[in-house]
Amino acid sequence: MPPTRSIRAPTKSRRATPIFRRALKAKPPRLKKRHRVKALIGESISQIEGGSELVERAGEAMKNVSASISRVAQMMAEISASSLEQSTGIEQVNQAVVQMDSMTQQNAALVEEAAAAASSLHDQTRQLNEAVSVFEISPAVLGDARFAAAAHAAVSEPMLAY
């Protein structure tokens, strides 16, 4: 920095010299620069404070986003576990339906066999009735048969002791 010279205001006897004029002109810009620098520093401080506040808000927002991401991840894990349970349940229902279908088919086959056996028995009964219809049973034989049936029933009943 160059050495400073003291600048005095011109008196009546002295006229303003070019150096003095330059000094007068130069002084106000220095003051302006100081005010500008001071204003810039003040503006910078306010911007820094504003930036700090924005950083704090951004930090809070990031915490909230992180917490939301954690909740979403937890929900996704729960949904995945529920889907697995549901899939297992559906598989069990599917197996039960397959077993019921198999049993239904077996029952249908048994019903067909029973219907065929009933039809065969019906045909055999009709044939037996036709074959027996040529025979006549005498009343004496019928009476003996009734007596024998009654005797057989009496013998086969257990005796109760009182």
C-alpha positions as CSV (number, residue, x, y, z in Angstrom):
1,M,0.0,0.0,0.0
2,P,1.5,3.4,-0.9
3,P,2.2,5.8,1.9
4,T,-0.8,8.1,2.5
5,R,-0.4,11.8,2.1
6,S,-2.5,14.2,4.1
7,I,-4.7,16.2,1.8
8,R,-5.7,19.6,3.0
9,A,-8.5,21.7,1.6
10,P,-7.3,24.6,-0.5
11,T,-7.3,28.0,1.1
12,K,-8.0,31.2,-0.7
13,S,-4.4,31.8,-1.3
14,R,-3.8,28.4,-2.7
15,R,-5.5,27.0,-5.8
16,A,-6.5,23.4,-6.0
17,T,-3.8,21.4,-7.6
18,P,-4.4,18.5,-9.9
19,I,-3.2,16.1,-7.2
20,F,-5.7,17.5,-4.8
21,R,-8.4,17.3,-7.4
22,R,-7.6,13.7,-8.0
23,A,-7.6,13.0,-4.3
24,L,-11.0,14.6,-3.9
25,K,-12.4,12.6,-6.7
26,A,-10.8,9.4,-5.5
27,K,-11.9,9.6,-1.9
28,P,-15.7,9.2,-2.5
29,P,-15.2,6.0,-4.6
30,R,-13.2,4.5,-1.7
31,L,-16.0,5.2,0.6
32,K,-18.5,3.8,-1.9
33,K,-16.3,0.7,-2.2
34,R,-16.3,0.3,1.6
35,H,-20.0,0.6,1.7
36,R,-20.4,-1.8,-1.2
37,V,-18.0,-4.3,0.5
38,K,-19.9,-3.9,3.8
39,A,-23.2,-4.4,2.0
40,L,-21.9,-7.4,0.1
41,I,-20.6,-8.9,3.3
42,G,-24.0,-8.3,5.0
43,E,-25.7,-9.8,2.0
44,S,-23.4,-12.8,2.0
45,I,-24.1,-13.3,5.7
46,S,-27.8,-13.2,5.2
47,Q,-27.5,-15.6,2.2
48,I,-25.3,-17.9,4.4
49,E,-27.9,-17.9,7.1
50,G,-30.6,-18.5,4.6
51,G,-28.5,-21.3,3.1
52,S,-28.0,-22.8,6.6
53,E,-31.8,-22.8,7.1
54,L,-32.3,-24.5,3.8
55,V,-29.7,-27.1,4.6
56,E,-31.5,-27.8,8.0
57,R,-34.8,-28.1,6.2
58,A,-33.3,-30.3,3.5
59,G,-31.8,-32.5,6.3
60,E,-35.2,-32.8,7.9
61,A,-36.8,-33.6,4.6
62,M,-34.1,-36.3,3.9
63,K,-34.9,-37.8,7.4
64,N,-38.6,-37.8,6.5
65,V,-37.8,-39.4,3.1
66,S,-35.6,-42.0,4.8
67,A,-38.3,-42.8,7.3
68,S,-40.9,-43.1,4.5
69,I,-38.6,-45.4,2.5
70,S,-38.1,-47.6,5.6
71,R,-41.9,-47.7,6.1
72,V,-42.4,-48.6,2.4
73,A,-39.7,-51.3,2.6
74,Q,-41.4,-52.7,5.7
75,M,-44.8,-52.7,4.0
76,M,-43.3,-54.4,0.9
77,A,-41.9,-57.1,3.2
78,E,-45.2,-57.6,4.8
79,I,-47.0,-57.7,1.5
80,S,-44.4,-60.3,0.3
81,A,-45.0,-62.4,3.4
82,S,-48.7,-62.2,2.9
83,S,-48.4,-63.1,-0.7
84,L,-46.4,-66.2,0.2
85,E,-49.0,-67.2,2.8
86,Q,-51.7,-66.6,0.3
87,S,-49.9,-68.7,-2.3
88,T,-49.4,-71.5,0.2
89,G,-53.1,-71.3,1.1
90,I,-54.2,-71.4,-2.6
91,E,-51.9,-74.4,-3.2
92,Q,-53.6,-76.2,-0.2
93,V,-57.0,-75.4,-1.6
94,N,-55.9,-76.6,-5.0
95,Q,-54.7,-79.9,-3.5
96,A,-58.1,-80.3,-1.7
97,V,-60.0,-79.6,-4.9
98,V,-57.9,-82.2,-6.7
99,Q,-58.6,-84.8,-4.0
100,M,-62.3,-84.0,-4.0
101,D,-62.3,-84.4,-7.8
102,S,-60.6,-87.7,-7.5
103,M,-63.1,-88.9,-4.8
104,T,-66.0,-87.7,-6.9
105,Q,-64.7,-89.7,-9.9
106,Q,-64.3,-92.8,-7.7
107,N,-67.8,-92.3,-6.3
108,A,-69.2,-91.9,-9.8
109,A,-67.5,-95.1,-10.9
110,L,-69.0,-96.9,-7.8
111,V,-72.5,-95.5,-8.5
112,E,-72.2,-96.8,-12.1
113,E,-71.1,-100.2,-10.7
114,A,-74.0,-100.2,-8.2
115,A,-76.4,-99.2,-10.9
116,A,-75.1,-102.0,-13.2
117,A,-75.4,-104.5,-10.3
118,A,-78.9,-103.3,-9.5
119,S,-79.9,-103.7,-13.1
120,S,-78.4,-107.1,-13.2
121,L,-80.2,-108.1,-10.0
122,H,-83.4,-106.8,-11.5
123,D,-82.9,-108.9,-14.6
124,Q,-82.0,-111.9,-12.5
125,T,-85.1,-111.4,-10.3
126,R,-87.4,-111.1,-13.4
127,Q,-85.8,-114.3,-14.8
128,L,-86.2,-116.1,-11.5
129,N,-89.9,-115.0,-11.2
130,E,-90.5,-116.3,-14.7
131,A,-88.7,-119.6,-13.9
132,V,-90.6,-120.1,-10.6
133,S,-94.0,-119.0,-12.0
134,V,-94.4,-122.5,-13.6
135,F,-94.4,-124.1,-10.2
136,E,-97.4,-124.3,-7.9
137,I,-97.1,-124.8,-4.2
138,S,-99.7,-126.8,-2.4
139,P,-101.4,-125.4,0.7
140,A,-100.0,-128.2,2.9
141,V,-96.5,-127.2,2.0
142,L,-97.2,-123.6,2.6
143,G,-98.6,-124.4,6.1
144,D,-95.6,-126.5,7.0
145,A,-93.3,-123.8,5.7
146,R,-95.1,-121.2,7.9
147,F,-94.9,-123.5,11.0
148,A,-91.1,-124.1,10.3
149,A,-90.4,-120.4,10.0
150,A,-92.3,-119.6,13.3
151,A,-90.4,-122.4,15.1
152,H,-87.1,-121.2,13.7
153,A,-87.8,-117.7,14.9
154,A,-88.7,-118.9,18.4
155,V,-85.5,-121.0,18.7
156,S,-83.3,-118.3,17.4
157,E,-84.6,-115.6,19.9
158,P,-82.5,-115.4,23.1
159,M,-84.1,-116.2,26.3
160,L,-84.1,-113.4,28.8
161,A,-83.9,-114.3,32.5
162,Y,-85.7,-112.0,34.9
